């Protein structure tokens, strides 16, 4: 049913992603579909890397670890943005296309007032790509 799965990850908050990561791994096994872990980072130095290449290496190690932990095929895709907070939605839409994913599994939070004013990243993916979107509450 699904051939490629994409999972957006924020390496600074991996502990909040466990349910989504586990869900993606189980779906990967069920459909024998590889998982692409996508992270969006700034080109400026940050806590997850001094530069974009260092961040990409950290994301690749994370993907490799997930593959070994769950026994699934994985890869990583690092996206560099001038302002990840502003560009995240567009970056994820582009990543769905670049990875050829037909399913996106992503963590989400319980909606609050602000979510009624600004669209969610999951909603953006659902309306701007052909991929199915599975939102996993933390």
Wavefront OBJ file of the C-alpha trace (Angstrom):
o trace
v 0.000 0.000 0.000
v 2.819 2.454 0.886
v 6.210 2.397 -0.798
v 8.205 5.142 0.970
v 7.703 6.712 4.377
v 8.983 10.101 5.487
v 9.364 11.081 9.138
v 10.176 14.704 9.987
v 12.436 14.799 13.040
v 13.656 17.489 15.375
v 16.860 16.091 16.824
v 16.634 18.540 19.718
v 13.408 16.880 20.879
v 13.799 13.193 20.008
v 12.270 12.171 23.358
v 8.946 13.665 22.193
v 9.016 11.655 18.966
v 9.093 8.112 20.337
v 5.463 7.246 19.479
v 5.802 8.611 15.946
v 9.149 6.856 15.433
v 7.717 3.567 16.669
v 4.622 3.963 14.475
v 6.748 4.669 11.402
v 8.948 1.643 12.095
v 5.936 -0.659 12.441
v 4.415 0.664 9.212
v 7.776 0.262 7.495
v 7.865 -3.408 8.471
v 4.219 -3.949 7.526
v 4.614 -2.493 4.024
v 8.317 -3.238 3.543
v 8.773 0.479 2.884
v 12.014 2.337 3.610
v 11.897 5.317 5.972
v 13.484 8.694 5.237
v 14.130 10.768 8.346
v 14.050 14.452 7.388
v 15.490 17.266 9.449
v 15.442 20.985 8.700
v 18.345 23.066 9.971
v 19.796 26.518 9.609
v 23.136 27.132 7.937
v 24.284 28.994 11.061
v 25.930 27.104 13.926
v 23.569 25.645 16.480
v 23.404 23.134 19.323
v 23.073 20.216 16.866
v 26.026 21.147 14.684
v 28.537 23.839 13.910
v 27.472 23.760 10.280
v 24.985 22.067 7.957
v 27.364 19.183 7.194
v 27.788 18.374 10.898
v 24.001 18.427 11.351
v 23.569 16.140 8.318
v 26.062 13.675 9.801
v 24.168 13.675 13.098
v 20.875 13.076 11.264
v 22.458 10.242 9.244
v 23.665 8.594 12.466
v 20.160 8.933 13.894
v 18.651 7.273 10.810
v 21.207 4.462 10.953
v 20.440 3.902 14.640
v 16.686 3.763 13.952
v 17.287 1.248 11.182
v 19.363 -0.990 13.440
v 16.985 -0.603 16.384
v 13.866 -1.511 14.403
v 15.320 -3.714 11.660
v 14.159 -1.446 8.819
v 15.712 0.251 5.806
v 16.404 3.936 6.499
v 18.017 7.018 5.059
v 18.272 10.659 6.043
v 17.586 13.920 4.251
v 18.917 17.136 5.711
v 17.342 20.366 4.465
v 19.146 23.664 5.000
v 16.988 26.748 5.491
v 17.801 30.371 6.266
v 15.015 30.385 8.887
v 13.737 26.888 9.766
v 10.928 28.232 11.959
v 9.472 30.177 9.026
v 10.395 27.798 6.200
v 9.564 24.485 7.878
v 6.266 23.874 6.097
v 7.672 24.605 2.637
v 10.826 22.611 3.389
v 8.789 19.556 4.399
v 6.579 19.816 1.296
v 9.731 19.848 -0.842
v 11.201 16.934 1.135
v 8.112 14.799 0.429
v 8.735 15.349 -3.279
v 12.515 14.792 -3.022
v 12.147 11.541 -1.100
v 9.263 10.268 -3.245
v 7.323 9.494 -0.071
v 3.686 8.467 -0.243
v 3.218 8.416 3.547
v 4.374 10.944 6.137
v 4.341 9.925 9.794
v 4.853 12.853 12.117
v 4.491 13.743 15.752
v 2.014 16.413 16.704
v 0.828 18.111 19.863
v -2.615 18.605 21.320
v -4.151 21.565 19.466
v -4.259 24.934 21.177
v -5.728 28.348 20.335
v -2.856 29.308 18.028
v -3.526 26.225 15.893
v -6.879 27.698 14.904
v -5.136 30.789 13.512
v -2.085 29.262 11.812
v -2.127 26.041 9.826
v -0.243 23.038 11.145
v 2.687 21.463 9.327
v 0.729 18.216 9.018
v -2.203 20.052 7.487
v 0.124 21.804 5.073
v 1.586 18.474 3.956
v -1.883 17.010 3.504
v -3.022 19.903 1.313
v 0.192 20.526 -0.658
v 1.412 16.977 -1.433
v -0.057 13.722 -2.689
v 1.196 11.844 0.377
v -1.028 10.478 3.101
v -0.264 12.083 6.464
v -0.417 10.148 9.725
v -0.290 12.483 12.736
v 0.777 10.838 15.980
v -0.113 12.550 19.246
v 2.763 12.609 21.712
l 1 2 3 4 5 6 7 8 9 10 11 12 13 14 15 16 17 18 19 20 21 22 23 24 25 26 27 28 29 30 31 32 33 34 35 36 37 38 39 40 41 42 43 44 45 46 47 48 49 50 51 52 53 54 55 56 57 58 59 60 61 62 63 64 65 66 67 68 69 70 71 72 73 74 75 76 77 78 79 80 81 82 83 84 85 86 87 88 89 90 91 92 93 94 95 96 97 98 99 100 101 102 103 104 105 106 107 108 109 110 111 112 113 114 115 116 117 118 119 120 121 122 123 124 125 126 127 128 129 130 131 132 133 134 135 136 137 138
